[in-house]
Amino acid sequence: MTPALLAYRLVTAGLSPILPMILARRVRAGKEDASRLNERAARQLQPRPVGRLLWCHGASVGESLMLHELCRGQGLACEQDTDVRFQLP
């Protein structure tokens, strides 16, 4: 393990107990959406859809549109395949 990775792991492990307090402060300041805090902790509250699931992540509108086109190009268009669904938060 590199020294930088070790330092990162130590810092993140040390901060994890106070993360709820940091996020609560950000909610009060209007910098976070309280209804989406579970996403920040990687907690999924929605049940998984029935059928095949292809998870893709787009960090921007452009990336999301590119992923949609990529799936369509691979024959995974929602209109044609009722088993494949695009789920946006």
C-alpha positions in Angstrom: 0.0 0.0 0.0 1.4 3.4 -1.0 1.8 6.1 1.7 -0.8 8.2 -0.1 -3.4 5.4 0.0 -2.7 4.7 3.6 -3.1 8.4 4.5 -6.4 8.5 2.5 -7.7 5.4 4.3 -6.7 6.8 7.7 -8.3 10.2 7.1 -11.6 8.7 5.7 -11.8 6.2 8.5 -11.2 8.9 11.1 -13.9 11.2 9.6 -16.6 8.6 9.1 -18.0 8.9 12.7 -18.6 12.6 12.2 -19.9 12.4 8.7 -23.6 12.5 9.9 -22.8 15.8 11.7 -21.1 17.3 8.7 -24.1 16.3 6.4 -26.6 17.7 8.9 -24.8 21.0 8.9 -24.7 21.0 5.1 -28.5 20.4 5.0 -29.1 23.3 7.4 -27.0 25.5 5.1 -29.0 24.4 2.1 -26.1 22.7 0.4 -27.6 19.2 0.6 -31.0 17.8 -0.1 -32.2 16.1 3.1 -34.3 13.6 1.1 -31.2 12.3 -0.7 -28.8 11.8 2.2 -29.0 8.1 2.0 -27.4 8.3 -1.4 -24.4 10.0 0.1 -24.0 7.0 2.4 -24.5 4.5 -0.5 -27.8 3.3 1.0 -30.5 2.2 -1.4 -34.0 2.6 -0.2 -35.8 1.8 -3.4 -36.4 -1.9 -4.1 -34.5 -3.4 -7.0 -36.5 -3.6 -10.2 -37.6 -7.1 -11.3 -35.7 -8.4 -14.3 -32.3 -7.6 -15.7 -30.4 -4.7 -14.2 -27.7 -2.8 -16.0 -26.1 -0.1 -13.8 -24.4 2.8 -15.5 -23.3 6.1 -13.9 -23.3 9.4 -15.6 -22.1 12.4 -13.6 -23.5 15.0 -16.0 -26.3 15.4 -18.4 -24.0 14.8 -21.3 -22.6 11.6 -19.8 -26.2 10.4 -19.1 -27.3 11.1 -22.7 -24.2 9.3 -24.0 -25.0 6.2 -21.8 -28.6 6.2 -23.1 -27.4 6.3 -26.7 -24.9 3.5 -25.9 -27.6 1.3 -24.5 -29.8 2.0 -27.5 -27.0 1.1 -29.8 -26.6 -2.2 -28.1 -30.2 -3.0 -28.6 -31.3 -2.1 -25.1 -33.9 0.5 -26.0 -36.6 0.8 -23.5 -39.2 1.1 -26.1 -38.3 -2.2 -27.6 -37.3 -4.2 -24.6 -39.8 -4.2 -21.7 -37.3 -6.0 -19.5 -34.8 -3.1 -19.6 -35.6 0.1 -17.6 -33.8 3.3 -17.1 -34.1 4.5 -13.5 -33.1 8.0 -12.6 -33.1 9.2 -9.0 
